[in-house]
Amino acid sequence: MEPYRKQYKILSSDTDRYRRLRLSRLLTFLQEAAIAHTEQLGAGRAKTLDRGLLWVLTLQQVTVTRLPAYDETVTLESLPGEMMHTFFPRYYRLLDDGGNVLVNASALWMLMDCKTRAMAFPEKVGVTIHGEKPDWAIALPRAPKLPQGGETQPFTVPYSYVDLNGHMNNTRYLDLAEDRMPDALRSRAVRELLTEYTGEAKLDETIRLTAETDETTFLLSGSGEKRLFRLGLYYN
């Protein structure tokens, strides 16, 4: 199978104060690639969204050699892996204009029923994606550690963070994290990002955020009645 490919020129609106691609924009690139390629493979909107089925992300892992900079042109490649019962693996890599790998990533997606907000079993709803693991030496994602102690504060989900699935979009959790970490950590080069999503943060919902940080690590988790997410950012 040929990978999905899309070229991007990094715009000023894509970058942070250090002129590097913002992590939330990187995850947006990955998200949009998954949507576009799934459409090409015959499991897009007509089979999912228009039938009340939502694609949701459960786990994601990103390994960074270097984030692209402002005005740089990069190419994103993506392939689906073989289905794992209820999960749809997907692999990604971001290349510079010389073909060097800047970012490797993997994710586990699943389907959710829009009305019940429960997991939808692919075989029952007739959604199948045949894939293959690419020869890119990318592992399936793993969950980050939870913060042990650290500062806890409330956060209310604003309208601008909510997507067409009716909950806080996965990419906005990275904005949330970067807004809360020390600038000394933000100035470092990120080497790995791990995220796990176990629940939905809805519009105007107030959740409890717990953060823990040291010189090279930032851990963040969020909970309502139960834990909703956790993420880990690891820096050089």
N, C-alpha and C positions, 0 to 999 in steps of 0.2 A: 504494500500500500504506500502510495506517495503521501508524504506529510502535507498538511495544510501549511501554507506560507503566506506571510504578510509583511510588507516592508513599512517601517515607520521612520519618519524624521522627527527627532526629539525637539519639541517646541518649548518655548519659554514657559508655557502653562503646564508643561509636563514635569518641570524640575523644581527642586527645592532651593534654598538659599545658597547651597554649595554647587549649584549648576549641574547636579546629578539627577537622573531620573528618580522621581518620587516613588516610594515603595507602593503607595496606593495606585499610582498610574501603572506601574509594572503589573500589579495584580489585575488591573482593568484590561490590559493587553491580553493577559492569559485568559481571563473570563470571556472576552469577546472572541478570541480564537476558538475556544471550546464551543461557543454558541454557533459561530459561523461554520465550523467544520461539521458539527452535529447536523446542521441543516443540510449540508452537502451530502452527508451519509444517509439521509432519508429519515432522520429522527428529530426533525426540527419542530417548528411551531405547530404545524398542522397535526402532528401526532402527540404533541405535549401540551403546550400552553393553551391552544384552542380547545383542548379536551379537559382542561382543568388540572393538568399535571405540570408541576414546577420542577425545574432543575435546581438542586441545592448542593452546596459544597459541604463536605464533612471534614476532610483533612487536606492540608496542602503543605508542601515542603519546597523551599526555594534555596538553592545554593548559588552564591554569587562569587564570581572571580573579579568582576568589575562592573559597576553600574554605568550605563552609557551616559554621556554628557550632553549638554545643550548643543543643538545643531548637528549632532551625530546621526548618521543613518544606520539603522539596524534591521535585521530580518528575524522574525519570529517563526519558528517551526513547531508543529504540534501533531501528535498522533494519539489515537485511542489505544488503550491496552485491551486485553481480553476481559470480558465481563467477569465479575466475581460475585455471583449470586445476585445481591441487590445493589452492588457497587459498580460504577463505571470508571475505571482508571483512565487517566490521561497524562501524557508526558509532553514536556515543552523544552525548547532551548532557544536562547536569544544569541544571535551571531552579529559580530561587527562586519564592516564592509570588506574585511579581509578573510572572512570565514572563521574567525576565532570565536570560541564559545565564551560568552560573557556570563550567561545565566543558564543553569539547569533547573528544572522544576518538575514536580509530579503532583497529582491531585486525585482524590476520590470523590466522585459525584454520585448522587442518588436522585430518585424521583420522589416528589411529595404530592399528595392529593391536596388540591387548593382548598377544598371545603373542610375536610377532616383534619388537615395539617399533619396527617400520619404518612409514614413511608408507603410508597406504592411499589408493589412487586412487579418487576419488568415483564415477567412471563404472563401475568394476569392482565396487564394493560397493553401488551403487544408491542413493547418498545425493545428493540434489540440493536446493539452496535457490535459488529465483529471487528476486532482490532488485533494488534500485535505489539509486543514490547519492542521498541526500537533499539538498535544497537548504539545506544547513547550512554550506557553505564549510569543510568538514573534509577535509583531505588524508589519503591513505593513510599509515600509519606509516613512519618511517625509523629506522635503527639508530643508537644513540648511539656516540660515540667510545669507544675503549678507553683505560683509564688508561695513561699513559706513565710508567713508574716507579711511585713511590709505595710504600706499606707493603704487605707480603704476610704473611698469617697463615692458619693452618688453621681450618676450621669443619667440625664433624660434624653432619650432619642429624639432628635429634631427631624422635621419634615425632609430636609435636604439629604439625610442619611438613608432614607427608605427607598427601596427599589420596586420594580413591578411585581415582585413576589410578595410585597406587603410587609417586609421586614427590613432591618438594617442590612445593607449590602455588605458582603464579605470584605470588599476593598476598603470600606470606611473604618474598619477596626484598626487598620494600619495608621490612618490619620489620627485616630483616637490615641494610639500608642505613642506616636511621635510627638503629639501635643503634650504628653505627660512625662516624657523622659528628659533628663538633663541635657542641655545643649552640648556639653562636652562629649556625651555619648553620640548624639546625632552627628557630630562633626567627624566621627570615625567612619571607616569603610565597613559596611555590613558584609558579613560572610555567609550568614544563614538565617532563614526565616521559617518558623514552624507555626502552623495554626490548626486548631481543632474547633469545630462548630458543633455544639450538641443541643442547641435550642435556638429560639427566635427572639430577637429584641424588636419589639413593635413600636410604632409611632407613639410618642409621648410616654412610653414606659420608662420608669426610673429603675435603673439597675445599680448594683453595688460593684464597683471596680476595686480590685486589689492589685497593687503594683509592687514589684521588688526589683531593685537595680544594683549593679556593681559597676566596675570599670569597663567591663566588656559585655554585659548581659542586661537585657530588660525583659522581665516577665510580667504579663498582664492577664488577669482573668476577670470575667464578669458573671454575676449571678443575679437571678430574680428569685423565684421560688426554688429553682434548681440552677446548677451551673449552665451558662449559655455558651461560653467560649473560653478558650485560653490561647495565648500566643507567646512565642519566644523570639526575641531578636538578639542575635549574637554577632558581635563586632570584633574586628581585628584590633 
